[in-house]
């Protein structure tokens, strides 16, 4: 049974630099079948952008695909280290109402853990675990 975030995280998550256009982030989401991309500022984790961020902060605001990622991403991001316990990750997600946590080592993303990952580990027979196990979901 998994004990730490490193045991269940998705390694080598897609990442985009903050000054790049949101179209690059959207293409990475498509190409990686993911709903979120890590945002870096000069190679160091500075945020996360989700498909919902693009819909709400770009499309619904009548901004174009050239909008810089930094204008659409979540302004702050909670992160964990690879050795963070699953219980700590769950508590951090619950406390901050987030669905994904970048896994960071030395300021660089080495993985990402999602609510679905935790559901699969904790109770793969749950509705969320079952949905998360289906192909085409992040």
Secondary structure, 3 states (H helix, E strand, C coil): CCCEHHHHCEECCCEEECCCEHHHHHHHHHHHCCCEEEEEECCEEEEEEEHHHHHHHHHCCCCCCCCEHHHCCCCCCCEECCCCEHHHHHHHHHHHCCCEEEEEECCEEEEEEEHHHHHHHHHCCCHHHHHHHCCCCC
